[in-house]
Amino acid sequence: MAPVRPDEGRAVRVRVKRKTFPAIGGRDENTVLRDVDFEVSPRSFVVLTGPSGCGKSTLLNIVAGLDRDYDGEIDLGPGKPRMTFIFQTPRLLPWRTIRENLMLSLPDGDPRQNNVDAILDHVGLSEAKNAYPERTSLGMQRRASLARGFIQEPDILLMDEPFVSLDDPTAHALRELLVDLWNSRPTTVLFVTHDRKEAVMLGTRILRLVPGSASIAADETVRLSASDRSDREKVRAELERIFDSPEAGASKG
């Protein structure tokens, strides 16, 4: 289930010299990011991974423009790119149906509204499109969140652990759905997860952050083909190469 990467798309350049949270309530000042410098190639699928507290979500918020209190710069290319952020929680309006939630994410009269039913069918929600979120499972809500993200046809898609807290079969199904959506609607993706297996199964490239150093410890290209990613042994071997081998962490960049 490896993504396909077309040549065209939006590149992202990230330079964060320093991001520090001030001392509050007796706690010391905390520098969560330092000298983070990397580029995301157009329409690539880059995964930020590492344990809790290493700055993954903070970095994603900086790229999204939600956090502007840092030393550095984010270059999103010329013009104003269309950016979509998919959070850990689906964030669906409970008083609107699944279909209405997607429609509301687009301006009135936008031609993309004509594609809402098709993408709901793509993610397996045709029969539930007129249901309210509370009447659906968390997995279905996450499907709706993915559909809402892709219906906007973003130049840049940011995703912050969108499959956290799901059982393994549901999370696996949603990962496959994400790649399927991305292959059919390519965009530049920056994806955050603490799950190493998820990082290898989804990403074409993995950036590993570690707490303490506040910087990127390793930058690895995932060496798996589409068929390899459904092979448990090959996925396990790639996990070991990237995260557990003596060379892991030696390719900082």
C-alpha positions in Angstrom: 0.0 0.0 0.0 2.9 2.3 -0.8 1.9 5.8 -2.0 2.6 7.0 -5.5 4.4 10.3 -5.8 3.6 12.5 -8.9 6.2 15.1 -9.9 4.1 18.1 -9.3 2.9 19.6 -6.1 3.7 21.8 -3.1 7.0 21.7 -1.3 7.4 22.7 2.3 10.6 24.1 3.8 10.8 24.0 7.6 13.5 25.9 9.6 12.9 26.2 13.3 15.9 27.5 15.1 14.3 27.4 18.5 10.9 26.8 20.0 10.6 27.3 23.8 7.8 27.2 26.3 8.2 29.7 29.1 8.6 28.7 32.7 5.1 28.5 34.3 4.0 27.4 37.8 7.4 26.6 39.1 8.4 24.5 36.0 11.6 25.4 34.2 11.6 26.9 30.7 11.4 24.1 28.1 13.0 24.1 24.7 11.1 21.6 22.7 12.6 22.2 19.3 16.1 23.3 18.3 17.8 23.6 14.9 15.1 21.6 13.1 15.7 22.0 9.3 14.2 19.9 6.6 12.2 20.0 3.3 9.2 18.0 2.4 9.2 17.2 -1.3 6.0 17.9 -3.4 3.3 15.3 -2.9 5.5 13.1 -0.6 4.3 11.4 2.5 6.6 12.4 5.4 6.1 11.0 8.9 7.3 12.7 12.1 7.7 10.1 14.8 9.0 9.9 18.3 7.8 9.5 21.9 5.4 11.8 23.6 7.0 15.2 24.5 9.5 15.3 21.7 7.8 18.1 19.9 6.0 16.4 17.0 2.6 18.1 17.5 4.3 21.4 18.3 6.1 21.3 15.0 3.0 20.4 13.1 1.2 23.4 14.8 4.0 25.7 13.7 3.8 24.5 10.1 0.0 25.0 10.2 0.5 28.6 11.5 -1.3 27.8 14.7 1.8 28.6 16.8 3.8 31.7 15.7 5.9 32.1 18.8 9.1 30.6 17.6 12.5 31.5 16.1 12.6 30.4 12.4 10.6 30.3 9.3 8.2 28.1 7.3 8.3 28.4 3.5 5.1 27.1 1.9 6.1 28.3 -1.6 4.5 31.1 -3.7 1.0 32.2 -3.1 -1.3 31.0 -0.3 -1.5 27.1 -0.3 -4.7 25.4 0.6 -4.0 23.6 3.8 -6.0 21.1 5.8 -5.4 19.8 9.3 -6.8 16.5 10.5 -6.6 16.3 14.3 -6.6 13.4 16.8 -10.3 13.8 17.3 -12.7 13.9 14.3 -14.1 17.3 15.4 -17.4 16.8 13.6 -20.3 19.1 14.5 -22.7 16.9 16.5 -25.8 18.8 15.3 -25.0 18.2 11.6 -25.1 14.9 9.7 -21.9 13.3 8.3 -22.8 14.7 4.8 -23.6 18.1 6.2 -20.2 18.2 8.0 -18.4 17.7 4.7 -20.6 20.3 2.9 -19.9 22.9 5.6 -16.1 22.5 5.1 -16.5 24.0 1.6 -17.8 27.5 0.6 -21.4 27.8 -0.6 -21.6 27.0 -4.3 -18.2 25.5 -4.5 -18.1 22.9 -7.3 -16.3 20.5 -4.9 -19.6 20.1 -3.1 -20.7 18.0 -6.1 -18.0 15.4 -5.1 -19.2 14.9 -1.5 -21.4 11.9 -2.2 -18.6 10.2 -4.2 -16.0 10.6 -1.6 -18.4 9.4 1.1 -18.9 6.3 -1.0 -15.2 6.0 -1.4 -14.7 5.8 2.4 -17.6 3.5 2.9 -20.1 5.9 4.4 -22.8 6.1 1.8 -25.4 4.4 4.1 -24.4 6.6 7.1 -24.1 9.9 5.4 -27.4 11.2 6.8 -26.6 10.0 10.3 -25.4 12.3 13.1 -21.9 11.7 14.4 -23.1 10.4 17.8 -25.0 7.6 16.0 -21.8 6.4 14.4 -18.7 4.6 15.6 -15.4 6.3 16.3 -14.0 4.5 13.3 -16.8 5.8 11.0 -16.2 9.3 12.4 -12.5 9.0 11.6 -13.5 8.0 8.0 -15.6 11.1 7.8 -12.7 13.2 9.0 -10.5 11.7 6.3 -13.2 12.4 3.7 -13.6 16.0 4.9 -9.8 16.5 4.6 -9.5 15.2 1.1 -12.7 16.8 -0.3 -11.0 20.2 0.2 -8.3 19.1 -2.3 -5.5 20.6 -0.1 -2.1 21.4 -1.4 -0.7 20.4 2.1 -2.3 17.9 4.4 -1.3 17.9 8.1 -2.3 14.9 10.2 -1.8 14.7 14.0 -2.1 11.0 15.1 -5.5 10.6 13.4 -5.8 6.9 14.3 -4.8 7.0 17.9 -6.9 5.0 20.4 -8.4 2.7 17.7 -8.3 -1.0 17.9 -5.7 -2.6 15.6 -8.1 -3.9 12.9 -9.8 -0.5 12.6 -6.6 1.4 12.6 -5.1 -0.9 9.9 -8.2 -0.5 7.7 -8.0 3.3 8.1 -4.3 3.4 7.2 -5.1 1.5 4.0 -8.0 3.9 3.3 -5.7 6.9 3.8 -3.2 5.6 1.3 -5.9 4.8 -1.2 -7.3 8.3 -0.8 -3.8 9.8 -1.2 -3.0 7.8 -4.3 -6.3 8.9 -5.9 -6.0 12.5 -4.7 -2.2 13.2 -4.2 -1.1 16.0 -1.9 1.9 16.9 0.2 1.5 15.1 3.6 3.1 15.7 7.0 1.9 13.0 9.4 2.6 12.7 13.1 2.5 9.4 15.0 4.3 7.8 17.9 3.5 4.3 16.4 6.7 3.1 14.7 4.9 0.4 12.7 2.3 3.0 11.4 5.2 5.2 10.4 6.8 2.5 8.3 3.5 1.3 6.8 2.5 4.8 5.7 5.5 6.9 5.1 7.9 7.3 2.2 10.2 9.1 4.6 10.5 9.1 8.4 11.9 12.0 10.5 12.6 10.8 14.1 12.5 13.3 16.9 13.8 12.5 20.4 13.1 14.4 23.7 16.1 16.1 25.2 18.0 17.0 22.0 14.9 18.9 20.7 16.0 18.1 17.1 15.8 15.5 14.4 17.8 12.5 15.3 17.4 10.6 12.0 16.0 11.1 8.5 15.2 7.8 6.8 13.7 6.8 3.4 11.4 3.8 3.7 12.6 1.1 1.4 9.4 -0.8 0.9 7.4 -1.3 -2.3 3.6 -1.4 -2.4 3.6 -5.2 -2.1 6.2 -5.2 0.7 4.0 -3.1 3.0 1.5 -5.9 3.2 4.3 -8.4 4.1 4.7 -8.6 7.9 8.2 -9.9 7.7 9.4 -7.2 5.4 7.7 -4.5 7.5 9.3 -6.0 10.6 12.7 -6.0 8.9 12.3 -2.4 7.9 11.2 -1.5 11.4 14.4 -3.0 12.8 16.6 -1.3 10.2 15.1 2.2 10.8 14.7 2.0 14.6 16.8 -0.7 16.1 19.9 -1.2 13.9 23.3 0.1 15.0 23.1 2.6 12.1 19.7 4.0 13.2 20.1 7.7 14.0 23.3 8.0 12.0 21.6 9.6 9.0 20.6 12.9 10.6 19.6 15.5 8.1 
